[in-house]
Every structure is written in structure tokens, then in C-alpha cells.
Amino acid sequence: MGVWGTAVFSDDTACDIRGDYQDLTGEGHSGSEATDILLRQWSDETYGGERSVFWLALAATQWEVWPTRRTRKGESA
């Protein structure tokens, strides 16, 4: 585990969470399904010492991909 700055993704755990979410959605899981899977996979972090890192990384990742998903569905971003 490492931290090299103050940005959300300047943390190994945050980068892992983002990568896992992107992998899951890339495999065809919906955002909700990916979130549920991550909650199970990262259960120690969601309620442990890395709780804030987990939730901030997940929220930031969802925020990053949300406009892309809307655009792909034919909606305006």
C-alpha cells in the first residue's frame, strides 16, 4: 500500500478500486452490479481503516464513467 500525493488516485488502494470497477463494467456488469461486487470484494476496506479511500475512489470513478455511459446510450452528456 502506498500513497504519493494528496489527489484521490495518488493511493494504491484507490487505483486498485478504480481498476476493478473499470474491469467489471468492461466485462458487461452494470454500474450497480460492479458496485455490489466491489462492496463484497473490498468489505474489509469499506468498514476498516481505508474506508474513506474506498468510498472516495468509488465515487470518483463512477463520476468519471457516468457521462460516457450516458453518451453511449444515445443520451446527451
Secondary structure, DSSP 8 states (H G I E B T S, - for coil): --B-SSSTTSBHHHHHHHHHHHHHHHTT--HHHHHHHHHHHTHHHHHSTTHHHHHHHHHHHHHHHHHHHHHHTT---
